[in-house]
Amino acid sequence: MEEVRSTAAWVATHSSHVTVDFSGIEKVAETMKNSIPKVEWDFEGIHYFDNGPLTVQYLLVLDTLNFCFWPDEEMSYDHLASGLKVTLESDKFAFDADRLQKYTGPQLRKMLNWPRPLPLEDERLRLLHEVGFELEKSFDGKASKLVESCDKSAAKLVALIARHFPGFRDHTVYKGHQIFLYKRAQIFAADLWGAFKGQGYGDFEDISSITIFADYIVPAVLLQLGVLRYSSSLANIIKKNTEIVSGSEEEVELRACSVYAVEKMKELISKKAGKQVLSVELDLWLWAFGIQCPSLQHHRTLSIYY
Ligand SMILES: Nc1nc2c(c(CN[C@H]3C=C[C@H](O)[C@@H]3O)cn2[C@@H]2O[C@H](COP(=O)(O)O)[C@@H](O)[C@H]2O)c(=O)[nH]1
Protein backbone atom coordinates (compact mmCIF):
# COMPACT_ATOMS: atom_id res chain seq x y z
CA MET A 1 0.00 0.00 0.00
CA GLU A 2 1.46 3.35 -1.03
CA GLU A 3 0.33 5.17 2.13
CA VAL A 4 1.96 2.50 4.26
CA ARG A 5 5.25 2.82 2.34
CA SER A 6 5.31 6.63 2.32
CA THR A 7 4.22 7.19 5.92
CA ALA A 8 6.58 4.49 7.22
CA ALA A 9 9.35 6.33 5.36
CA TRP A 10 8.39 9.56 7.13
CA VAL A 11 8.77 7.86 10.52
CA ALA A 12 12.11 6.30 9.56
CA THR A 13 13.50 9.72 8.56
CA HIS A 14 12.34 11.31 11.86
CA SER A 15 12.97 8.48 14.33
CA SER A 16 15.23 8.43 17.38
CA HIS A 17 14.52 5.23 19.37
CA VAL A 18 14.88 2.96 16.33
CA THR A 19 17.13 3.64 13.34
CA VAL A 20 17.69 1.83 10.05
CA ASP A 21 21.26 0.66 9.42
CA PHE A 22 21.93 0.79 5.68
CA SER A 23 25.20 -1.11 6.01
CA GLY A 24 23.16 -3.89 7.62
CA ILE A 25 20.72 -3.80 4.71
CA GLU A 26 23.64 -3.92 2.25
CA LYS A 27 25.08 -7.00 3.98
CA VAL A 28 21.76 -8.88 3.99
CA ALA A 29 21.09 -7.92 0.36
CA GLU A 30 24.54 -9.15 -0.63
CA THR A 31 23.97 -12.57 0.95
CA MET A 32 20.48 -12.93 -0.53
CA LYS A 33 21.04 -11.64 -4.06
CA ASN A 34 21.72 -15.12 -5.51
CA SER A 35 19.47 -17.22 -3.33
CA ILE A 36 16.26 -15.28 -2.78
CA PRO A 37 14.47 -17.00 0.10
CA LYS A 38 11.33 -18.93 -0.79
CA VAL A 39 9.26 -20.02 2.19
CA GLU A 40 6.09 -21.91 1.23
CA TRP A 41 2.83 -20.36 2.40
CA ASP A 42 1.44 -22.76 5.05
CA PHE A 43 4.84 -24.40 5.46
CA GLU A 44 3.47 -25.56 8.83
CA GLY A 45 0.48 -27.33 7.25
CA ILE A 46 -2.00 -25.73 9.67
CA HIS A 47 -4.43 -23.80 7.44
CA TYR A 48 -7.84 -24.75 6.06
CA PHE A 49 -7.86 -24.87 2.25
CA ASP A 50 -10.55 -26.05 -0.18
CA ASN A 51 -9.71 -23.81 -3.14
CA GLY A 52 -13.15 -22.16 -2.84
CA PRO A 53 -15.09 -19.36 -1.11
CA LEU A 54 -15.06 -21.09 2.27
CA THR A 55 -11.26 -20.67 2.32
CA VAL A 56 -11.77 -16.93 1.83
CA GLN A 57 -14.19 -16.90 4.78
CA TYR A 58 -11.64 -18.83 6.85
CA LEU A 59 -8.81 -16.41 6.01
CA LEU A 60 -10.90 -13.35 6.89
CA VAL A 61 -11.84 -14.86 10.27
CA LEU A 62 -8.20 -15.89 10.76
CA ASP A 63 -6.91 -12.38 10.08
CA THR A 64 -9.66 -10.81 12.19
CA LEU A 65 -8.14 -12.63 15.17
CA ASN A 66 -4.50 -12.64 14.06
CA PHE A 67 -2.93 -10.52 16.78
CA CYS A 68 -1.31 -10.35 20.21
CA PHE A 69 -0.69 -13.93 21.34
CA TRP A 70 2.35 -13.16 23.54
CA PRO A 71 0.45 -12.41 26.83
CA ASP A 72 -0.24 -16.15 27.04
CA GLU A 73 3.23 -17.63 26.68
CA GLU A 74 1.83 -20.97 25.57
CA MET A 75 -0.24 -19.46 22.79
CA SER A 76 1.00 -18.72 19.29
CA TYR A 77 -0.37 -18.06 15.82
CA ASP A 78 -0.49 -21.73 14.88
CA HIS A 79 -3.03 -22.42 17.65
CA LEU A 80 -5.32 -19.88 16.01
CA ALA A 81 -4.83 -21.13 12.43
CA SER A 82 -5.20 -24.82 13.29
CA GLY A 83 -8.07 -24.29 15.77
CA LEU A 84 -10.10 -22.41 13.17
CA LYS A 85 -9.25 -25.08 10.57
CA VAL A 86 -10.54 -27.92 12.75
CA THR A 87 -13.66 -25.88 13.58
CA LEU A 88 -14.49 -25.32 9.91
CA GLU A 89 -13.78 -28.94 8.95
CA SER A 90 -16.22 -30.14 11.59
CA ASP A 91 -18.91 -27.52 10.83
CA LYS A 92 -18.77 -25.80 7.45
CA PHE A 93 -21.35 -23.20 8.59
CA ALA A 94 -19.27 -22.18 11.62
CA PHE A 95 -18.11 -18.92 10.01
CA ASP A 96 -21.43 -17.89 8.45
CA ALA A 97 -21.99 -14.16 9.02
CA ASP A 98 -24.89 -14.69 11.43
CA ARG A 99 -22.88 -17.19 13.47
CA LEU A 100 -19.86 -14.83 13.68
CA GLN A 101 -22.06 -12.16 15.27
CA LYS A 102 -23.07 -14.38 18.17
CA TYR A 103 -19.95 -16.16 19.39
CA THR A 104 -19.19 -16.01 23.13
CA GLY A 105 -15.89 -16.35 25.01
CA PRO A 106 -16.38 -20.02 25.97
CA GLN A 107 -17.33 -20.86 22.36
CA LEU A 108 -14.24 -19.10 20.97
CA ARG A 109 -12.00 -20.87 23.52
CA LYS A 110 -13.59 -24.17 22.47
CA MET A 111 -12.90 -23.37 18.79
CA LEU A 112 -9.25 -22.78 19.59
CA ASN A 113 -9.16 -25.67 22.06
CA TRP A 114 -7.90 -23.21 24.71
CA PRO A 115 -8.42 -24.06 28.40
CA ARG A 116 -8.41 -20.47 29.70
CA PRO A 117 -9.41 -16.95 28.60
CA LEU A 118 -7.60 -15.81 25.46
CA PRO A 119 -5.44 -12.67 25.51
CA LEU A 120 -7.73 -9.68 24.81
CA GLU A 121 -10.66 -12.12 24.57
CA ASP A 122 -13.39 -9.48 24.75
CA GLU A 123 -11.78 -7.57 21.91
CA ARG A 124 -11.46 -10.72 19.80
CA LEU A 125 -15.19 -11.36 20.27
CA ARG A 126 -16.08 -7.75 19.48
CA LEU A 127 -13.99 -7.91 16.27
CA LEU A 128 -15.59 -11.21 15.24
CA HIS A 129 -19.06 -9.75 15.76
CA GLU A 130 -18.07 -6.62 13.80
CA VAL A 131 -16.90 -8.69 10.81
CA GLY A 132 -20.05 -10.86 10.86
CA PHE A 133 -22.30 -7.80 11.02
CA GLU A 134 -20.56 -5.94 8.19
CA LEU A 135 -20.27 -9.02 5.94
CA GLU A 136 -24.02 -9.58 6.34
CA LYS A 137 -24.82 -5.89 5.74
CA SER A 138 -22.58 -5.20 2.75
CA PHE A 139 -21.36 -8.46 1.21
CA ASP A 140 -24.27 -10.89 1.42
CA GLY A 141 -22.43 -12.55 4.33
CA LYS A 142 -19.58 -13.70 2.09
CA ALA A 143 -15.90 -12.71 2.34
CA SER A 144 -15.58 -14.01 -1.24
CA LYS A 145 -17.88 -11.20 -2.43
CA LEU A 146 -15.63 -8.68 -0.65
CA VAL A 147 -12.62 -10.07 -2.55
CA GLU A 148 -14.51 -10.23 -5.86
CA SER A 149 -15.29 -6.50 -5.61
CA CYS A 150 -11.65 -5.35 -5.59
CA ASP A 151 -10.86 -5.81 -9.34
CA LYS A 152 -7.86 -8.08 -8.64
CA SER A 153 -6.17 -5.18 -6.80
CA ALA A 154 -4.62 -5.92 -3.40
CA ALA A 155 -4.44 -2.17 -2.70
CA LYS A 156 -8.16 -1.80 -3.37
CA LEU A 157 -8.90 -4.79 -1.16
CA VAL A 158 -6.91 -3.26 1.72
CA ALA A 159 -8.72 0.07 1.23
CA LEU A 160 -12.12 -1.69 1.11
CA ILE A 161 -11.37 -3.60 4.31
CA ALA A 162 -10.22 -0.43 6.09
CA ARG A 163 -13.42 1.33 4.97
CA HIS A 164 -15.81 -1.40 6.09
CA PHE A 165 -14.15 -2.87 9.18
CA PRO A 166 -12.99 -0.44 11.92
CA GLY A 167 -11.01 -3.22 13.61
CA PHE A 168 -8.63 -3.36 10.64
CA ARG A 169 -7.88 0.41 10.68
CA ASP A 170 -4.30 0.02 11.84
CA HIS A 171 -3.11 3.64 11.76
CA THR A 172 -1.76 6.13 14.32
CA VAL A 173 -0.44 9.71 14.73
CA TYR A 174 3.32 10.06 15.14
CA LYS A 175 4.79 13.55 15.81
CA GLY A 176 1.62 15.05 14.32
CA HIS A 177 1.64 12.91 11.17
CA GLN A 178 -0.86 10.16 10.37
CA ILE A 179 0.96 6.86 9.84
CA PHE A 180 -0.68 3.85 8.15
CA LEU A 181 0.48 0.28 8.84
CA TYR A 182 -2.65 -1.78 8.01
CA LYS A 183 -0.97 -4.98 9.11
CA ARG A 184 -4.03 -7.30 9.29
CA ALA A 185 -5.63 -5.85 6.15
CA GLN A 186 -2.44 -6.35 4.16
CA ILE A 187 -1.77 -9.84 5.54
CA PHE A 188 -5.29 -10.87 4.52
CA ALA A 189 -4.46 -9.97 0.91
CA ALA A 190 -1.13 -11.79 1.21
CA ASP A 191 -2.77 -14.86 2.79
CA LEU A 192 -5.20 -15.04 -0.15
CA TRP A 193 -2.30 -14.70 -2.60
CA GLY A 194 -0.29 -17.37 -0.77
CA ALA A 195 -3.10 -19.84 -0.16
CA PHE A 196 -4.46 -19.67 -3.73
CA LYS A 197 -0.93 -19.43 -5.25
CA GLY A 198 -1.75 -16.22 -7.08
CA GLN A 199 -4.79 -17.76 -8.84
CA GLY A 200 -8.55 -17.31 -8.39
CA TYR A 201 -9.27 -15.46 -5.14
CA GLY A 202 -5.52 -14.90 -4.80
CA ASP A 203 -5.03 -13.33 -8.23
CA PHE A 204 -3.76 -9.76 -7.60
CA GLU A 205 -2.06 -7.69 -10.32
CA ASP A 206 -0.47 -5.43 -7.68
CA ILE A 207 0.72 -7.87 -5.00
CA SER A 208 4.05 -6.00 -5.26
CA SER A 209 2.32 -3.00 -3.64
CA ILE A 210 1.90 -4.89 -0.35
CA THR A 211 4.57 -4.18 2.26
CA ILE A 212 5.72 -6.46 5.06
CA PHE A 213 3.28 -6.93 7.96
CA ALA A 214 4.34 -4.84 10.93
CA ASP A 215 3.96 -7.46 13.67
CA TYR A 216 6.15 -8.03 16.74
CA ILE A 217 8.38 -10.79 15.31
CA VAL A 218 9.89 -9.08 12.23
CA PRO A 219 11.35 -6.05 14.10
CA ALA A 220 13.21 -8.42 16.45
CA VAL A 221 14.58 -10.36 13.47
CA LEU A 222 15.73 -7.16 11.76
CA LEU A 223 17.53 -6.12 14.95
CA GLN A 224 19.30 -9.48 15.03
CA LEU A 225 20.30 -9.07 11.36
CA GLY A 226 21.81 -5.65 12.11
CA VAL A 227 19.24 -3.94 9.88
CA LEU A 228 17.64 -2.03 12.75
CA ARG A 229 19.37 -0.37 15.70
CA TYR A 230 17.66 0.38 19.01
CA SER A 231 18.52 3.12 21.52
CA SER A 232 19.98 1.70 24.73
CA SER A 233 16.85 2.68 26.67
CA LEU A 234 14.59 0.85 24.19
CA ALA A 235 16.88 -2.18 24.13
CA ASN A 236 16.66 -2.21 27.92
CA ILE A 237 12.86 -2.01 27.97
CA ILE A 238 12.62 -5.00 25.63
CA LYS A 239 15.24 -6.99 27.50
CA LYS A 240 13.24 -6.53 30.72
CA ASN A 241 10.00 -7.61 28.96
CA THR A 242 8.49 -4.25 29.93
CA GLU A 243 5.35 -3.39 28.00
CA ILE A 244 5.54 -0.65 25.36
CA VAL A 245 2.37 1.45 25.09
CA SER A 246 0.37 1.25 21.88
CA GLY A 247 0.80 4.48 19.88
CA SER A 248 4.01 5.46 21.69
CA GLU A 249 6.95 6.78 19.64
CA GLU A 250 8.90 3.61 20.42
CA GLU A 251 6.12 1.31 19.21
CA VAL A 252 5.47 3.25 15.99
CA GLU A 253 9.19 3.45 15.22
CA LEU A 254 9.66 -0.30 15.75
CA ARG A 255 6.85 -1.06 13.31
CA ALA A 256 7.36 1.67 10.70
CA CYS A 257 11.17 1.36 10.57
CA SER A 258 10.70 -2.37 9.92
CA VAL A 259 8.42 -1.62 6.96
CA TYR A 260 10.83 1.00 5.59
CA ALA A 261 13.95 -1.14 6.10
CA VAL A 262 12.48 -4.11 4.22
CA GLU A 263 11.26 -1.87 1.38
CA LYS A 264 14.85 -0.62 1.03
CA MET A 265 16.15 -4.20 1.29
CA LYS A 266 13.71 -5.30 -1.43
CA GLU A 267 14.89 -2.52 -3.78
CA LEU A 268 18.55 -3.38 -3.20
CA ILE A 269 18.09 -7.15 -3.63
CA SER A 270 15.99 -6.61 -6.77
CA LYS A 271 18.74 -4.38 -8.20
CA LYS A 272 21.55 -6.83 -7.34
CA ALA A 273 19.61 -9.89 -8.49
CA GLY A 274 18.29 -8.17 -11.62
CA LYS A 275 14.75 -9.31 -10.91
CA GLN A 276 11.80 -8.17 -8.78
CA VAL A 277 11.59 -9.45 -5.21
CA LEU A 278 8.29 -9.10 -3.31
CA SER A 279 7.99 -7.71 0.23
CA VAL A 280 5.48 -10.52 0.85
CA GLU A 281 8.21 -13.10 0.13
CA LEU A 282 10.80 -11.30 2.27
CA ASP A 283 8.26 -11.01 5.07
CA LEU A 284 7.52 -14.73 5.13
CA TRP A 285 11.22 -15.56 5.18
CA LEU A 286 11.92 -13.05 8.00
CA TRP A 287 8.91 -14.20 10.02
CA ALA A 288 9.61 -17.93 9.58
CA PHE A 289 13.22 -17.26 10.61
CA GLY A 290 11.99 -15.36 13.69
CA ILE A 291 9.54 -17.92 15.05
CA GLN A 292 12.26 -20.57 14.82
CA CYS A 293 14.51 -18.53 17.15
CA PRO A 294 13.22 -19.49 20.62
CA SER A 295 15.51 -16.96 22.26
CA LEU A 296 14.15 -14.09 20.14
CA GLN A 297 13.03 -11.25 22.41
CA HIS A 298 10.35 -9.16 20.79
CA HIS A 299 8.64 -5.99 22.01
CA ARG A 300 5.42 -6.34 24.01
CA THR A 301 2.51 -4.06 23.13
CA LEU A 302 -1.13 -4.85 23.86
CA SER A 303 -2.74 -4.24 20.48
CA ILE A 304 -5.63 -5.48 18.38
CA TYR A 305 -3.66 -4.62 15.22
CA TYR A 306 -0.83 -7.17 15.35
N1 LIG B 1 5.02 -10.36 9.56
C1 LIG B 1 4.27 -11.46 9.74
N2 LIG B 1 3.61 -11.62 10.90
C2 LIG B 1 2.88 -12.76 11.03
C3 LIG B 1 2.78 -13.75 10.05
C4 LIG B 1 1.93 -14.76 10.58
C5 LIG B 1 1.55 -16.08 9.97
N3 LIG B 1 1.60 -16.10 8.53
C6 LIG B 1 1.18 -17.36 7.94
C7 LIG B 1 1.14 -17.26 6.47
C8 LIG B 1 1.93 -18.16 5.89
C9 LIG B 1 2.73 -18.87 6.87
O1 LIG B 1 2.68 -20.25 6.63
C10 LIG B 1 2.16 -18.49 8.23
O2 LIG B 1 1.46 -19.57 8.78
C11 LIG B 1 1.55 -14.34 11.85
N4 LIG B 1 2.13 -13.15 12.09
C12 LIG B 1 2.14 -12.37 13.33
O3 LIG B 1 3.21 -12.88 14.14
C13 LIG B 1 2.81 -12.76 15.52
C14 LIG B 1 2.64 -14.16 16.04
O4 LIG B 1 3.84 -14.59 16.58
P1 LIG B 1 3.78 -15.76 17.70
O5 LIG B 1 3.17 -15.11 18.96
O6 LIG B 1 5.23 -16.17 17.86
O7 LIG B 1 2.89 -16.86 17.14
C15 LIG B 1 1.48 -12.06 15.55
O8 LIG B 1 1.66 -10.66 15.57
C16 LIG B 1 0.90 -12.47 14.20
O9 LIG B 1 -0.09 -11.59 13.75
C17 LIG B 1 3.49 -13.55 8.84
O10 LIG B 1 3.48 -14.38 7.89
N5 LIG B 1 4.23 -12.39 8.73
The ligand as a Tripos MOL2 file, in Angstrom:
@<TRIPOS>MOLECULE
LIG
   33    36     1     0     0
SMALL
NO_CHARGES

@<TRIPOS>ATOM
      1 N1          5.0180  -10.3640    9.5600 N.pl3     1 LIG1
      2 C1          4.2740  -11.4620    9.7370 C.ar      1 LIG1
      3 N2          3.6070  -11.6200   10.8960 N.ar      1 LIG1
      4 C2          2.8780  -12.7560   11.0320 C.ar      1 LIG1
      5 C3          2.7830  -13.7500   10.0530 C.ar      1 LIG1
      6 C4          1.9340  -14.7640   10.5820 C.ar      1 LIG1
      7 C5          1.5450  -16.0750    9.9660 C.3       1 LIG1
      8 N3          1.5960  -16.1020    8.5320 N.3       1 LIG1
      9 C6          1.1780  -17.3580    7.9420 C.3       1 LIG1
     10 C7          1.1400  -17.2590    6.4680 C.2       1 LIG1
     11 C8          1.9290  -18.1600    5.8900 C.2       1 LIG1
     12 C9          2.7300  -18.8700    6.8670 C.3       1 LIG1
     13 O1          2.6760  -20.2470    6.6280 O.3       1 LIG1
     14 C10         2.1590  -18.4900    8.2260 C.3       1 LIG1
     15 O2          1.4560  -19.5680    8.7800 O.3       1 LIG1
     16 C11         1.5450  -14.3450   11.8510 C.ar      1 LIG1
     17 N4          2.1350  -13.1510   12.0870 N.ar      1 LIG1
     18 C12         2.1410  -12.3660   13.3340 C.3       1 LIG1
     19 O3          3.2110  -12.8780   14.1450 O.3       1 LIG1
     20 C13         2.8110  -12.7600   15.5180 C.3       1 LIG1
     21 C14         2.6420  -14.1630   16.0410 C.3       1 LIG1
     22 O4          3.8390  -14.5920   16.5780 O.3       1 LIG1
     23 P1          3.7780  -15.7550   17.7020 P.3       1 LIG1
     24 O5          3.1720  -15.1070   18.9570 O.co2     1 LIG1
     25 O6          5.2260  -16.1700   17.8630 O.co2     1 LIG1
     26 O7          2.8940  -16.8570   17.1420 O.co2     1 LIG1
     27 C15         1.4800  -12.0620   15.5480 C.3       1 LIG1
     28 O8          1.6640  -10.6560   15.5740 O.3       1 LIG1
     29 C16         0.9050  -12.4700   14.2030 C.3       1 LIG1
     30 O9         -0.0930  -11.5890   13.7530 O.3       1 LIG1
     31 C17         3.4920  -13.5510    8.8360 C.ar      1 LIG1
     32 O10         3.4780  -14.3830    7.8930 O.2       1 LIG1
     33 N5          4.2250  -12.3870    8.7290 N.ar      1 LIG1
@<TRIPOS>BOND
     1     1     2 1
     2     2     3 ar
     3     2    33 ar
     4     3     4 ar
     5     4     5 ar
     6     4    17 ar
     7     5     6 ar
     8     5    31 ar
     9     6     7 1
    10     6    16 ar
    11     7     8 1
    12     8     9 1
    13     9    10 1
    14     9    14 1
    15    10    11 2
    16    11    12 1
    17    12    13 1
    18    12    14 1
    19    14    15 1
    20    16    17 ar
    21    17    18 1
    22    18    19 1
    23    18    29 1
    24    19    20 1
    25    20    21 1
    26    20    27 1
    27    21    22 1
    28    22    23 1
    29    23    24 2
    30    23    25 1
    31    23    26 1
    32    27    28 1
    33    27    29 1
    34    29    30 1
    35    31    32 2
    36    31    33 ar
@<TRIPOS>SUBSTRUCTURE
     1 LIG1         1 GROUP 0 **** ****
